[in-house]
Amino acid sequence: MISTNPFSELSGFISPIAMQIYVIVMFLLVIGGTILDTIHKKSAKYFFENAKKQEKNARRTVGGGQKMGLAVSTVASEVLTSSEFANPQRRLSHLMTMYGFIIFVVSTIALIFVHPTSASAGIWPLLWHLGALSLAVGGYWFWFFIRVDVSSEGKTWYKLAQADIFIVGLLSTSTFGLLWSATQGSTLGWVLFALFLISATVLFSTVLWSKFAHMFFKPAAAYQKKITRADGSQENLPDLGELTDPALQSRYPDIPEYMGTNPPNMGLGIKREKPTHY
Protein backbone atom coordinates (compact mmCIF):
# COMPACT_ATOMS: atom_id res chain seq x y z
CA MET A 1 0.00 0.00 0.00
CA ILE A 2 2.60 2.55 1.06
CA SER A 3 4.57 2.14 -2.18
CA THR A 4 1.54 2.71 -4.42
CA ASN A 5 0.36 6.09 -5.66
CA PRO A 6 -3.22 6.38 -4.30
CA PHE A 7 -4.12 8.92 -6.99
CA SER A 8 -3.20 6.60 -9.90
CA GLU A 9 -6.31 4.43 -9.46
CA LEU A 10 -8.37 7.56 -8.91
CA SER A 11 -7.21 8.89 -12.31
CA GLY A 12 -9.36 6.24 -14.01
CA PHE A 13 -12.50 7.99 -12.72
CA ILE A 14 -11.35 11.58 -12.21
CA SER A 15 -9.11 13.21 -14.80
CA PRO A 16 -5.64 14.38 -13.66
CA ILE A 17 -6.56 17.86 -14.91
CA ALA A 18 -9.51 18.00 -12.52
CA MET A 19 -7.29 16.90 -9.61
CA GLN A 20 -4.69 19.52 -10.53
CA ILE A 21 -7.34 22.24 -10.73
CA TYR A 22 -8.58 21.22 -7.26
CA VAL A 23 -5.06 21.55 -5.80
CA ILE A 24 -4.61 24.98 -7.40
CA VAL A 25 -7.98 26.15 -6.05
CA MET A 26 -7.00 25.00 -2.54
CA PHE A 27 -3.69 26.87 -2.87
CA LEU A 28 -5.52 30.05 -3.90
CA LEU A 29 -7.95 29.64 -1.00
CA VAL A 30 -5.04 29.51 1.45
CA ILE A 31 -3.51 32.67 -0.03
CA GLY A 32 -6.84 34.48 -0.11
CA GLY A 33 -7.76 33.36 3.40
CA THR A 34 -4.40 34.50 4.76
CA ILE A 35 -4.75 37.92 3.14
CA LEU A 36 -8.29 38.31 4.47
CA ASP A 37 -7.06 37.19 7.89
CA THR A 38 -4.40 39.93 7.96
CA ILE A 39 -7.02 42.50 6.95
CA HIS A 40 -9.63 41.28 9.42
CA LYS A 41 -7.26 40.98 12.38
CA LYS A 42 -5.18 43.97 11.22
CA SER A 43 -2.03 41.89 11.71
CA ALA A 44 -0.05 43.63 8.97
CA LYS A 45 -1.09 47.06 10.29
CA TYR A 46 0.05 46.07 13.77
CA PHE A 47 3.44 44.86 12.53
CA PHE A 48 4.06 48.05 10.52
CA GLU A 49 3.00 50.38 13.33
CA ASN A 50 5.00 48.42 15.87
CA ALA A 51 8.04 48.53 13.58
CA LYS A 52 7.79 52.35 13.38
CA LYS A 53 7.65 52.62 17.18
CA GLN A 54 10.58 50.25 17.38
CA GLU A 55 12.66 52.45 15.04
CA LYS A 56 12.00 55.51 17.22
CA ASN A 57 12.98 53.68 20.40
CA ALA A 58 16.01 51.94 18.91
CA ARG A 59 19.29 52.58 20.76
CA ARG A 60 21.54 50.84 18.27
CA THR A 61 21.65 50.44 14.51
CA VAL A 62 21.22 46.90 13.22
CA GLY A 63 23.11 46.38 9.96
CA GLY A 64 22.01 44.30 7.02
CA GLY A 65 24.42 41.50 7.86
CA GLN A 66 23.13 41.27 11.42
CA LYS A 67 19.52 41.30 10.19
CA MET A 68 20.34 38.46 7.81
CA GLY A 69 21.93 36.55 10.68
CA LEU A 70 18.83 37.07 12.82
CA ALA A 71 16.62 35.90 9.95
CA VAL A 72 18.70 32.74 9.55
CA SER A 73 18.59 32.22 13.33
CA THR A 74 14.80 32.58 13.30
CA VAL A 75 14.41 30.03 10.52
CA ALA A 76 16.80 27.59 12.19
CA SER A 77 15.42 28.01 15.70
CA GLU A 78 11.75 28.98 15.68
CA VAL A 79 10.83 27.42 12.31
CA LEU A 80 12.94 24.33 11.64
CA THR A 81 13.47 23.11 15.21
CA SER A 82 10.65 24.85 17.18
CA SER A 83 13.04 25.68 20.00
CA GLU A 84 10.50 28.03 21.62
CA PHE A 85 8.66 25.04 23.09
CA ALA A 86 10.01 24.37 26.59
CA ASN A 87 8.01 21.14 26.88
CA PRO A 88 9.98 18.46 24.95
CA GLN A 89 6.82 16.42 24.30
CA ARG A 90 5.01 19.47 22.88
CA ARG A 91 8.05 20.25 20.75
CA LEU A 92 8.29 16.73 19.35
CA SER A 93 4.55 16.60 18.68
CA HIS A 94 4.73 19.94 16.88
CA LEU A 95 7.70 18.86 14.76
CA MET A 96 6.01 15.59 13.78
CA THR A 97 2.85 17.45 12.83
CA MET A 98 4.66 20.23 10.97
CA TYR A 99 7.07 18.09 8.97
CA GLY A 100 4.38 15.47 8.37
CA PHE A 101 2.10 18.16 6.92
CA ILE A 102 4.87 19.60 4.72
CA ILE A 103 5.89 16.18 3.38
CA PHE A 104 2.23 15.22 2.88
CA VAL A 105 1.44 18.38 0.89
CA VAL A 106 4.63 18.33 -1.21
CA SER A 107 4.24 14.65 -2.07
CA THR A 108 0.56 15.20 -2.94
CA ILE A 109 1.59 17.91 -5.41
CA ALA A 110 4.28 15.64 -6.89
CA LEU A 111 1.89 12.69 -7.27
CA ILE A 112 -0.90 14.74 -8.85
CA PHE A 113 1.15 17.03 -11.10
CA VAL A 114 4.10 14.77 -12.03
CA HIS A 115 2.87 11.17 -11.64
CA PRO A 116 -0.95 11.31 -11.77
CA THR A 117 -1.34 7.96 -13.58
CA SER A 118 1.78 6.13 -12.39
CA ALA A 119 1.21 3.55 -9.64
CA SER A 120 4.88 3.42 -8.57
CA ALA A 121 5.89 7.12 -8.92
CA GLY A 122 9.29 6.55 -7.30
CA ILE A 123 9.66 7.51 -3.65
CA TRP A 124 6.69 9.89 -3.61
CA PRO A 125 4.00 7.36 -2.55
CA LEU A 126 6.15 6.30 0.41
CA LEU A 127 6.66 9.95 1.43
CA TRP A 128 2.92 10.62 1.05
CA HIS A 129 2.02 7.81 3.45
CA LEU A 130 4.83 8.56 5.92
CA GLY A 131 3.93 12.26 5.91
CA ALA A 132 0.26 11.50 6.60
CA LEU A 133 1.25 9.05 9.34
CA SER A 134 3.62 11.54 11.02
CA LEU A 135 0.92 14.22 10.82
CA ALA A 136 -1.65 11.89 12.37
CA VAL A 137 0.61 10.65 15.19
CA GLY A 138 1.84 14.12 16.12
CA GLY A 139 -1.66 15.59 15.86
CA TYR A 140 -3.41 12.92 17.93
CA TRP A 141 -0.64 13.05 20.53
CA PHE A 142 -1.29 16.78 20.88
CA TRP A 143 -5.08 16.42 20.77
CA PHE A 144 -5.44 13.77 23.47
CA PHE A 145 -2.52 14.40 25.83
CA ILE A 146 -0.84 17.79 25.38
CA ARG A 147 -3.55 20.40 24.74
CA VAL A 148 -3.60 22.77 27.70
CA ASP A 149 -7.39 22.76 28.05
CA VAL A 150 -7.35 18.96 28.27
CA SER A 151 -4.12 18.31 30.20
CA SER A 152 -4.31 21.29 32.58
CA GLU A 153 -7.89 22.56 32.64
CA GLY A 154 -9.74 19.26 32.86
CA LYS A 155 -11.85 19.71 29.72
CA THR A 156 -12.91 16.68 27.71
CA TRP A 157 -10.94 15.94 24.51
CA TYR A 158 -14.09 15.98 22.37
CA LYS A 159 -15.16 19.51 23.29
CA LEU A 160 -14.70 21.56 20.12
CA ALA A 161 -14.28 25.28 19.53
CA GLN A 162 -13.69 27.41 16.45
CA ALA A 163 -9.97 27.45 17.23
CA ASP A 164 -9.92 23.66 16.71
CA ILE A 165 -10.83 23.83 13.01
CA PHE A 166 -7.19 23.71 11.96
CA ILE A 167 -6.06 20.72 14.03
CA VAL A 168 -9.29 18.80 13.40
CA GLY A 169 -8.90 19.47 9.66
CA LEU A 170 -5.33 18.20 9.76
CA LEU A 171 -6.27 15.06 11.68
CA SER A 172 -9.30 14.18 9.57
CA THR A 173 -7.45 14.80 6.29
CA SER A 174 -4.49 12.60 7.21
CA THR A 175 -6.66 9.90 8.80
CA PHE A 176 -9.18 9.59 5.98
CA GLY A 177 -6.34 9.82 3.43
CA LEU A 178 -4.56 6.82 4.95
CA LEU A 179 -7.79 4.83 5.32
CA TRP A 180 -8.80 5.63 1.74
CA SER A 181 -5.42 4.45 0.47
CA ALA A 182 -5.78 1.18 2.40
CA THR A 183 -9.30 0.43 1.12
CA GLN A 184 -9.10 1.50 -2.53
CA GLY A 185 -11.21 -0.50 -4.93
CA SER A 186 -14.07 -1.01 -2.49
CA THR A 187 -17.28 0.83 -1.71
CA LEU A 188 -15.85 1.79 1.67
CA GLY A 189 -12.84 3.20 -0.14
CA TRP A 190 -15.03 5.63 -2.07
CA VAL A 191 -16.78 6.71 1.13
CA LEU A 192 -13.42 7.35 2.78
CA PHE A 193 -12.20 9.23 -0.29
CA ALA A 194 -15.26 11.50 -0.08
CA LEU A 195 -14.50 12.15 3.61
CA PHE A 196 -10.84 12.81 2.72
CA LEU A 197 -11.90 15.31 0.06
CA ILE A 198 -14.33 17.06 2.40
CA SER A 199 -11.73 17.25 5.17
CA ALA A 200 -9.08 18.70 2.85
CA THR A 201 -11.54 21.25 1.49
CA VAL A 202 -12.53 22.36 4.99
CA LEU A 203 -8.86 22.55 6.04
CA PHE A 204 -7.78 24.80 3.15
CA SER A 205 -10.96 26.88 2.79
CA THR A 206 -11.39 27.95 6.43
CA VAL A 207 -8.13 29.85 6.88
CA LEU A 208 -10.03 33.00 7.84
CA TRP A 209 -11.66 31.22 10.80
CA SER A 210 -8.92 28.80 11.84
CA LYS A 211 -5.34 28.99 13.06
CA PHE A 212 -3.92 28.06 9.67
CA ALA A 213 -2.55 31.55 9.02
CA HIS A 214 -0.66 31.68 12.32
CA MET A 215 2.08 29.48 10.85
CA PHE A 216 2.94 32.37 8.51
CA PHE A 217 2.74 35.11 11.20
CA LYS A 218 4.69 33.24 13.87
CA PRO A 219 8.13 33.40 12.15
CA ALA A 220 7.59 37.11 11.36
CA ALA A 221 6.76 37.86 15.01
CA ALA A 222 9.78 35.87 16.22
CA TYR A 223 12.07 37.74 13.83
CA GLN A 224 10.72 41.13 14.89
CA LYS A 225 11.29 40.19 18.54
CA LYS A 226 14.94 39.38 17.81
CA ILE A 227 15.32 42.74 16.05
CA THR A 228 13.94 44.64 19.07
CA ARG A 229 16.50 42.94 21.30
CA ALA A 230 19.32 43.68 18.88
CA ASP A 231 18.51 47.40 18.46
CA GLY A 232 17.68 47.93 22.15
CA SER A 233 14.08 49.02 21.60
CA GLN A 234 12.95 46.19 23.93
CA GLU A 235 9.62 45.69 22.12
CA ASN A 236 8.78 49.30 23.01
CA LEU A 237 9.01 48.49 26.73
CA PRO A 238 11.28 50.24 29.27
CA ASP A 239 14.79 48.81 29.45
CA LEU A 240 15.35 48.07 33.15
CA GLY A 241 18.89 46.92 32.65
CA GLU A 242 20.60 43.98 34.34
CA LEU A 243 18.76 43.06 37.55
CA THR A 244 22.00 41.90 39.18
CA ASP A 245 23.63 45.32 38.64
CA PRO A 246 24.42 46.85 42.11
CA ALA A 247 23.66 50.34 40.78
CA LEU A 248 20.20 49.23 39.64
CA GLN A 249 19.55 47.45 42.94
CA SER A 250 20.62 50.60 44.77
CA ARG A 251 18.14 52.59 42.72
CA TYR A 252 15.40 49.99 43.28
CA PRO A 253 16.18 48.46 46.70
CA ASP A 254 13.14 46.18 46.62
CA ILE A 255 14.63 44.05 43.81
CA PRO A 256 16.72 41.86 46.17
CA GLU A 257 13.83 41.73 48.63
CA TYR A 258 11.35 40.31 46.13
CA MET A 259 13.64 38.64 43.60
CA GLY A 260 16.67 37.57 45.61
CA THR A 261 20.29 38.50 45.09
CA ASN A 262 20.53 36.54 41.83
CA PRO A 263 17.25 37.22 39.93
CA PRO A 264 18.02 35.21 36.76
CA ASN A 265 18.41 32.07 38.89
CA MET A 266 15.44 32.27 41.22
CA GLY A 267 14.46 28.64 40.70
CA LEU A 268 11.82 26.78 38.73
CA GLY A 269 8.93 29.06 39.66
CA ILE A 270 5.75 27.95 37.87
CA LYS A 271 7.69 25.05 36.35
CA ARG A 272 8.11 23.58 39.82
CA GLU A 273 5.10 21.32 39.28
CA LYS A 274 2.91 20.14 36.46
CA PRO A 275 0.04 22.63 35.84
CA THR A 276 -2.99 20.50 36.69
CA HIS A 277 -4.98 22.88 38.86
CA TYR A 278 -8.45 22.26 37.45
N, C-alpha and C positions, 0 to 999 in steps of 0.2 A: 504493500500500500504506500509506504513512505517514499518509494522510489518511482512512483507513477504520478504523472501530471494529472491532477483531478479535473483540469479544465479541458483536457483532450477529448474525453468522452462527452463532455458537455457541448463541444463544438459540433457534434453531429446533430444537435437539436437547436442550438443557438449559435448564430454566425459569430466568428471571431471579431468582426467589425462591430457588432452589437455589444460584445463584451468590452471592447476597447473604448467605445463611446461611453459606456457606463462608468468605466474607471476615470475617464476624462471629466465627466460630469461630477463625480464624487470629488475629484481634485479641485474643480472650480468651486464647489460648494464649501470646501474647507477654506479656500482663499477668501471667498465672499463672506463666509461666517466670521472669519478672523477680523476682516476689515470692519464689518458691522459691529463686532464685539468691541473693537477699539473706539469706535464712534459712540456706541451706547454707554460704555463704561468710562469714556474719556481717558483711556489709558495713555494714548499718544500725547494728548494735551498735558496730562500730568507729568510725563517724562520730560517734555520740552520745557515746561514751566519750572520744574525742579532743577533741570540742567542750568537754566538761566540763574536761578538763585545760587546754585552751586558755584558758578563762575564768579559771582559777586563776592562770595564768602571764601573763595580759594586763597590759600596762603602761599602756595607754591605753584609753579608752572609744570605741568606734566607734558613732556615731549612726545613726539610721535612714536619714537622707539619704545618708550615706557608704556604708552597706550597699547601698542601692539603686543608687548609682553603681557600686559594685564588681560588683553583679549584672549591670548593663547592660554593663559592661566585659567581664565573662566571656562573656556572650552574643555580643558583637560581636567579641571577640578569639578565644577558644578555640573557640566554637561556629560562628559564621558564617564566619570567615576562617581558622580553624585556624592561628593565628600561632605556636603552640608548635612547629611543625615547622621546624627550621632548614634542612633540605634542601628547596630549592624544588621539585624534582621530586616528592618525597614529598608535599609540601603540595598541589601541583596534582593529583596522583593521588587524594589523599584527598578534595579538594573535588569533583572530577568524580564520584567514587564516591558521596559523601554526597548531593550535590544530585541526581545521577541517580536514586538510590534514593528520595529524598523525592518527586521529580516523578513517578517511576514508580508509587509507591504511591498518591499523591493522585489521579493521573489514572485509575488502575485503579478506585479507589472511585467517582470521578465517572462513569466509563463504565458500571460495573455497577449503581450505585444511581440514577443520573439518566438515562442514555441506554442502557439495556441492549439495546434493539432498534433503535436508530438507527444507521445506517451512517456518517453524517457526524459527528454529535455535536459540531459546532463545532471548537474548537481542541484538544479533549481527546485525540483520536487522535494528532495530531502530537506533543503533549507526552508521551504514553505511549511512542511510539517513540523520541523524542529522549532521554527519561529512561532508557529501557532501554539505548540506545546509549552514553550518557555513563557509565552504571554499568558496562557491559561494557568500554569503553575504559580507564577509570580502574582497574577491577579487574584486568584482564589486564596492564596496565602495571605495577601493583604486584606481581602474582603472578610475572611472568617476570623483571623487572629490578630491583625495588626491595627486595623482602623481604630482611631482613638475613641469614637463613640461606642464601639463594641467592646474593646479591650479595657477602657478606662471609665466609661460612663454607664456601662451596664445595659446598653440598648441591644435589642435583638438584631441579628445579622440581616434579617429579611425586611427590616424597616427601611423604606426607600424615601429619598428626597430628590429634588431637582439636581442637586450637586452630584448625584450618583449616576447620572445619565452616561457620563464618559466611561467610568469603570464597568458599568453593566453592559454598555455597548461593546467594549473591548472583550469582556468575558463571553458574552453570547456569540459574538462574531467568531472568535477562536474556537469555542466549543462546538458550535454547529458546523463550522468549517471542517474540523477534524472528524466529526461524526458523519457528515456528508461524504467525505472522502472514503471512509471505511465502509459505507453502505451503498456505494454507487451501483447502479443497475437494478435497484429494487424500488418498490413504491415508497418505502420508508426513506430511501435515499433522496427522492424528489421532495418529500416533505421537509427533510432536513436542509436540502438546498434552498428551499423557499425561506426557511427560518434564517439561514445564513445570509441570504440576500437582504431580507428585511432588517436583520441586525446590523449589517454593514451600512445600509442606507440610513438607518437611524443614527449610527455612530458618526458618519461623515456629514449629515445634513442638520445636526443639532448643535453645531459649534457655538452658535449665539447663546444657547441656554445651558451648555455643559462647560466642563473644565478643559475642553480640548485645547482652546487657545492659550491656556496658561503655560503650555510647554514652549511656546514661542516667546512669551513675555518674561519667563523666569530667567533665562540667560541674560537678557537685556538688563533686568533689575540687578542681577548679581554683578554684572560688569560695571554698571553705574555706581554701585556700592564700593567697589574696589577703587574707582576713580576718586570718589569723595575722600577715601582714606589717603590716597596718594597725594591729592592736592591740598589736604588739610581742611577742607570745608566741612568734614564730619557730618555729612548728610544734613547740612543746615542746622545742626545742633551745636550748642556751646562746647568748646573744647576744654574739658576740665584739667587736662594734663595727666601726668603719671600719679596715680593715687599713693604710691610709695614715696613720692618726693617730699622730703622734710619741710620744704618751703610751703608746699600746698597744704600739708597737714597742719602747719603753723597757722596758715590762713583760715583753714576749716578744721578746728580742733576736734570736731565730733567725728571725723573720719575714722581715727583709730578706735574710738569708743564703739561705733556701730559696725565697723568693717574689719577691725583687728589691725595689727601692725603690718600685715602682709596681705592686702586686699585681693590680689590676683589668685591667692592660694587659700581661700577661706574654707575649702572643703567641698563636698559633693552638693550641698544645698538641696534643691528639689530632686536631684538625681539620687538622693540617699536611699530612696525606696521606690518601688514600682508604683506608678500613679493609678491606683485602683480604689478611688475614694467615692464610688457611687453608692 
